[in-house]
Amino acid sequence: MTAAYIKTTQDGRKVEVIDGWVCLGGAREADSLIPMDEHPNRQAIGRAVPGATHVAGRLPLTLAESVVAQNALSAAQRVFDASPAGITQRLRKAVWLKATAEGVE
């Protein structure tokens, strides 16, 4: 299990990237970052966290934090699981991404 530290929240929980997931206190939050420009609730997030540039699940991140998180997420994606289960999972993700891009929810 590889972990990259991002920040500590005000309530003391660690935000880390663990095995390709942005995690809050060890619990998975998101597997990708969303730029603030694309987030549907960007105005409220911008008021609550003025320096936020990206969001990972319910976690707003500043530019510096999002760079560290994106680098860790990219590094985790480069690790290739060549087992049948790993290949099946990658195919499942690819099919789901294609279906959602075409409008399937």
N, C-alpha and C positions, 0 to 999 in steps of 0.2 A: 504494500500500500504506500503510494507516494503522496505527499502532501506539500502544498505550497501555501504559506501563510499570506493572507491578504490584509486583514485588519482585525481589530477587536471591537465589538459593538459596545455601546454605552452600558449595557447590562452585563458585560464581561464575557460574552460568548465569542469564540473565535470564528472568523470567516476564512475558510481555506478552500483550495481546490484539491480534492482527493479523488484520484482515479478518474479524472475527466468530469467531475461534478463540482460545482460551487456548493459548498456545504456551510451550514450555520450550526455551530456546536456539534459537528459530526453528522448532522442530518442533511440529506440531499435537498438542495433548493432548485438548481437549474443546471443544464448541461450546455448552455450558451448564454452570451450576453446580448442584450437588446440596447441599441443606442437610444438615448432619450428622445431624439427626433422621431423615432418610430413607435414609442410607447404610448398607448392610449390614455394613460393617466399622467402624462408628462408635466402638466401644469401644477398639479398637487404635489408631485414628487419634487419639482423644481422649487416650490415654496418651502417644503419641509427640509430639503437638503440642497441648498443653493449651488454647491459645487459638483453635483452629480452629472456625469456624462453618459453613464450606462446603468442598466438594471439587470441583475441576475436573480430571477424569481422575484422575491419581495425585498431584495437587498440593493439599495442605491450605492453606486461606486463612483469615486472621483476618477479623473483621467489616469492618474498614477496607479490607482488600485486596479482599474480596468485593464491597464497594460500588463500588469503582473498576472492577473487572472486569465487574460486571453493567451498569454504566453504559456501558462501552465495547461490550459485547455488544449492548445495546439500541440504541445509536447505529448499529452496523453493520447491524442488522436493518432499521432505518428506511431505509437506502439501498436503493433498488429498482432492480434490473437489468431494464429493459423489453425486452431482447433476447429472441428466441425461446428461446435456451439458458437465460437467467435465469428466464424464466417456467416452462419445463419443470422446472428444478431446484426451484423453489418448489412446484410441483404434486407432484413426486416426494416432497419432504419432508412435505407435508401428508398425502398418501396413506399414507406410512410411519407418521407419528404416529398417524393414525386406526387403522391396522391394529394397531399395538403397544398402543394403548389398549384395543382389543377382545380382546387376548390372543394375537395372532399374534407369534411371535418370529423 
